Structures are given as C-alpha cells and as structure tokens.
Amino acid sequence: MVTESKSTRIDELVDEQLATGRYESRDDVLLEALRSLSEREQTLADIDRGLEDEANGRVREVSVAFAELRSKYQIPVKP
C-alpha cells in the first residue's frame, strides 16, 4: 500500500520528469519507469545466471570464445 507521503513523493518525481519535456503525460513517465524496472530485473537475472554458470564450471577462456567467434563469422585476426 502506498502511504500519502510516498504518494506525494511519487507525484513529485513524476512532475520532475514531465518538466523535462521528454514525456507527454504522467502515463508516459510511469510506463518508462516500469520498462526500466523490467530491464533492470532482467539484467539482474542474467547476472545471477552468469554467476551460477561460473560456479558450476560452465565457462571458458575469453580467448577461446573469441577464436570460436572469429572462426564462425570468418573474422580475420588482426596483426
């Protein structure tokens, strides 16, 4: 539940964003905030998966990965 003081702070933050001129409405600000939050959550989930992969030995040396990509996409090695 959002208390009145939290609600007031949310209104202030939304108003600040509207004042920048980048958004046309309160809904636009809130939709962008939710999109950003969703991206952040996805990034954190990706990091967790990467850490789990490393902990379980599902990693390889970056030089090996780059060599595989250069071979797959026929990218020449720079001298």
Order of alpha helices (4+ residues) and beta strands (2+ residues): alpha-alpha-alpha
